[in-house]
Amino acid sequence: MIHYLRQEEKNRSRKLWEEIFTEDSQSFVDFYYAEKCRRNRILVAEEENEIVAMLHRFSCLIALARTSNTMLSGSDERGHP
């Protein structure tokens, strides 16, 4: 089943994160899950109640000088060639 995790469920994705991103220090993972995950939306695929894939969606501000036509907006895939 594919679905977004509720806020109180987000820590369930940590096990898979630690399996995949082995180079991340424990202090970074603690910080990421304490601070960054609060604002993320986490889309997961589950099989037998176990998370087998995930996508962390987060918003960030990007400042670009004179390249506004290269920005993609929404789900439309327009952009500068």
ABEGO torsion letter per residue (X at the ends): XBBBBBAAAAAAAAAAAAAABAABBAAAAAAAAAAAAAABBBBBBBBGGBBABBBBBBBBBBBBBGAAAABBBEABABEBX
